[in-house]
């Protein structure tokens, strides 16, 4: 469920802004009650340091 959320947020953001990186900080699969998602809108130092998937306008 959280990965699907990541793909939706990442694809929509990248298609509109050209870039997105989505970090899943908490996931249901790892035992959390819900997904905690952080979306980086620009390739910044914080985005580079975060573990996540990058999306580009396609």
C-alpha positions in Angstrom: 0.0 0.0 0.0 2.7 2.5 0.9 4.7 1.7 -2.2 1.6 2.4 -4.4 1.3 5.7 -2.6 4.9 6.4 -3.3 4.5 5.7 -7.0 1.4 7.9 -7.2 2.9 10.9 -5.4 6.2 10.5 -7.2 4.7 10.2 -10.7 2.3 13.1 -10.3 4.9 15.4 -8.8 7.6 14.5 -11.4 5.1 15.0 -14.3 4.3 18.5 -13.0 7.7 19.7 -11.7 10.2 17.5 -13.5 11.6 15.8 -10.4 10.5 14.1 -7.2 12.1 11.9 -4.6 9.8 10.0 -2.3 11.0 8.6 1.0 8.9 6.1 3.0 9.8 6.9 6.6 7.2 4.4 8.0 5.4 1.6 6.3 2.5 -0.7 7.1 4.7 -3.6 5.9 7.2 -2.8 8.6 4.5 -2.7 11.3 3.4 0.9 11.3 -0.3 1.8 11.5 0.0 3.9 8.4 2.4 5.2 5.8 4.6 8.2 6.5 5.7 9.7 3.2 8.1 12.6 2.5 8.1 14.1 -1.0 11.2 16.1 -2.0 10.3 18.5 -4.8 13.9 19.5 -5.8 17.2 17.7 -5.8 18.6 19.2 -2.6 21.2 18.0 -0.1 18.4 16.7 2.1 16.9 14.8 -0.9 20.3 13.3 -1.7 20.8 12.1 1.8 17.3 10.5 2.0 16.7 6.9 1.1 13.9 6.7 -1.4 12.9 6.5 -5.1 13.5 9.2 -7.6 11.0 10.1 -10.3 11.6 12.1 -13.4 9.3 13.6 -15.9 8.8 11.1 -18.6 
